[in-house]
């Protein structure tokens, strides 16, 4: 999973529209990740195809998205994977 996808899924724990997702991913990453509209909407289309997110019924101009149960499961699995990476890295560098 890319860093962008990880942060998009985290941002969608609460439903958001595209601009809100871009703001939150930047905030969560400490400004390190700045998504362009093209990158974001390409990722949103891919995540919808995988069943990890879904659009909410449209109420007004801004389309909102939310994470699905499958998306939450995938996000939890990714967090577990990342924790293992950090644990192994610390063990080998004796930073425990």
Buried (B, 14 or more C-beta within 10 A) or exposed (E): EEEBBBBBBBBBEEBBBBEBBBEBBBEBBEEEBEBEEEBBBEBBEEBBEEEBBBEEEEEEEEBBBBBBEEBBEBBEEBEEEEEEEEEEEEEEEEEE
